[in-house]
């Protein structure tokens, strides 16, 4: 199982507190350019990693590093959930979606 280094993230933090730049250009794409599947997959991975860290996984980490990683995962997870929520709201507001549920043809 491949693991991601603690300094990389699917979520873009322009000028973020860590000032990290990834060598992988796909990691620096904004969330709005990612597929819904990518966002859902990332959310799932972030949730699992956050739960593991909060439950004492990676016991060799000192508390400062653990706290920083937990905070980072929480921020990334919030951004992922927000991006997915916005995408879902847009799809519900689309004329095709509305017409499918209202029985009227789409314009």
C-alpha positions as CSV (number, residue, x, y, z in Angstrom):
1,X,0.0,0.0,0.0
2,X,1.5,3.3,-1.1
3,X,1.5,6.1,1.5
4,X,1.6,9.8,1.0
5,X,4.2,11.8,2.8
6,X,2.8,14.1,5.5
7,X,3.7,17.2,3.4
8,X,1.5,16.3,0.5
9,X,-2.2,16.9,0.2
10,X,-5.0,16.7,-2.4
11,X,-6.3,20.0,-1.2
12,X,-4.7,23.1,-2.5
13,X,-3.5,25.6,0.1
14,X,-2.2,28.6,-1.9
15,X,0.3,30.4,0.3
16,X,-0.8,28.1,3.1
17,X,0.9,28.0,6.5
18,X,3.3,25.2,5.4
19,X,4.4,27.0,2.2
20,X,4.9,23.6,0.6
21,X,5.1,23.1,-3.1
22,X,4.6,19.7,-4.5
23,X,6.7,18.4,-7.3
24,X,3.6,16.5,-8.6
25,X,1.6,19.1,-10.6
26,X,-1.6,17.1,-10.2
27,X,-1.4,17.8,-6.4
28,X,-1.5,21.6,-7.0
29,X,-4.8,21.6,-9.0
30,X,-7.7,23.4,-7.3
31,X,-10.5,21.2,-6.0
32,X,-13.0,22.6,-8.5
33,X,-10.9,21.0,-11.3
34,X,-11.1,17.6,-9.7
35,X,-13.6,14.9,-10.6
36,X,-16.3,14.1,-8.1
37,X,-14.8,10.6,-7.8
38,X,-11.4,12.1,-6.9
39,X,-13.0,14.3,-4.2
40,X,-15.0,11.5,-2.7
41,X,-12.0,9.2,-2.7
42,X,-9.9,11.9,-1.0
43,X,-12.6,12.5,1.5
44,X,-12.7,8.8,2.4
45,X,-8.9,8.7,2.8
46,X,-8.8,11.9,4.9
47,X,-11.6,10.6,7.2
48,X,-9.7,7.3,7.7
49,X,-6.4,9.0,8.4
50,X,-8.0,11.5,10.7
51,X,-9.7,8.8,12.7
52,X,-6.5,6.8,12.9
53,X,-4.5,9.7,14.2
54,X,-7.2,10.7,16.7
55,X,-7.3,7.1,18.0
56,X,-3.6,7.0,18.6
57,X,-2.3,5.5,15.4
58,X,1.3,6.4,14.5
59,X,2.3,6.3,18.1
60,X,5.9,7.3,17.3
61,X,4.8,10.8,16.4
62,X,5.4,13.5,19.0
63,X,2.3,15.4,20.1
64,X,3.2,18.5,18.2
65,X,3.5,16.7,14.9
66,X,0.3,14.7,15.6
67,X,-1.6,17.8,16.4
68,X,-0.4,19.6,13.3
69,X,-1.3,16.6,11.1
70,X,-4.8,16.3,12.7
71,X,-5.4,20.0,12.1
72,X,-4.2,19.7,8.5
73,X,-6.5,16.7,7.9
74,X,-9.4,18.5,9.5
75,X,-8.9,21.6,7.3
76,X,-8.5,19.4,4.1
77,X,-11.5,17.4,5.0
78,X,-13.6,20.5,5.5
79,X,-12.4,21.8,2.1
80,X,-13.3,18.5,0.5
81,X,-16.7,18.4,2.1
82,X,-17.4,22.0,1.1
83,X,-16.3,21.4,-2.5
84,X,-18.5,18.3,-2.7
85,X,-21.4,20.2,-1.2
86,X,-21.1,23.0,-3.7
87,X,-20.9,20.6,-6.5
88,X,-24.1,18.8,-5.3
89,X,-25.9,22.1,-4.9
90,X,-25.0,23.1,-8.4
91,X,-26.2,19.8,-9.8
92,X,-29.5,20.0,-7.9
93,X,-30.0,23.5,-9.2
94,X,-29.4,22.6,-12.9
95,X,-32.4,22.8,-15.2
96,X,-32.0,19.2,-16.3
97,X,-32.1,18.0,-12.7
98,X,-35.1,20.2,-11.8
99,X,-37.0,19.0,-14.9
100,X,-36.3,15.4,-14.1
101,X,-38.0,15.8,-10.7
102,X,-40.8,18.1,-11.7
103,X,-42.1,16.2,-14.7
104,X,-41.4,19.1,-17.0
105,X,-39.0,19.0,-20.0
106,X,-35.7,20.7,-19.6
107,X,-35.4,24.1,-21.5
